[in-house]
């Protein structure tokens, strides 16, 4: 059993954004990545932000990885937008809503190395 209460096991914020119009995807990605590039990536504990668009263009997922939930929560104190990002996301025409769920790392399986061969 892995101790998921350890602060060094990692934290992921998974944000799912529903789109009524797939054309909203590009301005949404520009907004989200712009925030990360401007200030989030400089925050202690930030690891990465990854954006995935569903095949049908109706959802965008932001998979943001942090060293800990505490680092994630502390980053909001440094936000120059003071919570207005959610409003900016919802103001993009075609964005229907968003949902954020936090996760802690419970288990990880890495790819086999080429030298290990196949079983």
C-alpha positions in Angstrom: 0.0 0.0 0.0 1.3 3.4 -1.0 1.0 6.2 1.6 -0.8 8.9 -0.5 -0.7 11.3 2.5 3.0 11.9 2.0 3.4 15.5 0.6 6.1 14.4 -1.9 3.9 11.9 -3.8 2.6 14.6 -6.1 -0.7 16.4 -6.9 -2.6 16.8 -10.1 -5.3 19.3 -10.8 -7.5 18.0 -13.6 -9.7 20.6 -15.1 -12.3 19.6 -17.7 -13.9 22.3 -19.7 -17.0 21.6 -21.8 -17.3 23.3 -25.2 -20.6 23.9 -27.0 -18.6 25.1 -30.0 -15.3 23.4 -31.0 -14.1 26.8 -32.3 -13.8 27.9 -28.6 -10.9 25.5 -28.2 -8.2 27.7 -29.6 -8.9 30.9 -27.7 -9.3 28.8 -24.6 -5.9 27.1 -25.1 -4.3 30.5 -25.7 -5.8 31.9 -22.5 -4.8 28.9 -20.4 -1.3 28.5 -21.7 -0.8 32.2 -21.6 -1.5 32.2 -17.8 1.0 29.4 -17.3 3.7 31.0 -19.4 3.3 34.4 -17.7 3.3 33.5 -14.1 2.3 29.9 -13.1 5.5 28.2 -14.3 7.5 30.4 -11.9 5.6 29.2 -8.8 7.4 26.9 -6.4 6.2 23.3 -6.8 4.8 23.7 -10.3 5.8 20.8 -12.5 3.8 21.1 -15.8 0.6 21.9 -17.5 -0.7 19.7 -20.3 -3.7 20.5 -22.5 -5.7 17.8 -24.3 -8.6 18.4 -26.7 -11.2 15.6 -27.2 -11.4 14.1 -30.7 -14.8 15.6 -31.2 -13.7 19.1 -30.0 -16.3 19.2 -27.2 -13.9 19.1 -24.2 -10.5 20.4 -23.2 -8.6 18.9 -20.3 -5.9 20.7 -18.4 -3.7 18.2 -16.6 -1.6 20.4 -14.3 1.0 18.6 -12.1 2.4 20.1 -8.9 4.8 18.7 -6.3 2.0 18.9 -3.6 -1.5 20.1 -3.1 -0.1 22.8 -0.7 2.1 24.2 -3.5 -0.9 24.2 -5.8 -3.1 26.1 -3.3 -0.3 28.5 -2.4 0.1 29.5 -6.1 -3.3 31.2 -6.0 -1.9 33.7 -3.5 0.6 34.8 -6.2 -2.0 35.1 -9.0 -2.0 38.5 -10.6 -5.6 37.8 -11.7 -7.0 37.2 -8.3 -9.5 34.5 -9.3 -10.6 36.2 -12.6 -9.3 33.4 -14.7 -12.5 31.3 -14.2 -14.6 34.3 -15.3 -12.3 34.8 -18.4 -12.7 31.1 -19.3 -16.5 31.2 -19.0 -16.6 34.5 -21.0 -15.2 32.8 -24.1 -18.1 32.2 -26.5 -18.8 28.5 -26.8 -17.4 27.5 -23.3 -20.3 25.9 -21.4 -18.7 25.1 -18.1 -15.7 23.7 -16.2 -15.0 21.3 -13.4 -11.8 20.9 -11.4 -10.8 17.8 -9.4 -7.6 17.3 -7.5 -5.8 14.0 -7.3 -2.8 12.7 -5.4 -0.5 10.1 -6.9 -1.4 6.6 -5.7 0.6 4.5 -8.1 2.9 5.0 -11.1 4.0 2.4 -13.7 6.8 3.6 -16.1 7.5 2.3 -19.6 9.8 -0.6 -19.9 13.3 0.2 -21.2 14.3 -1.1 -24.6 17.2 -2.9 -23.0 14.8 -4.9 -20.7 13.3 -6.7 -23.7 9.8 -8.1 -23.8 8.3 -10.8 -21.7 
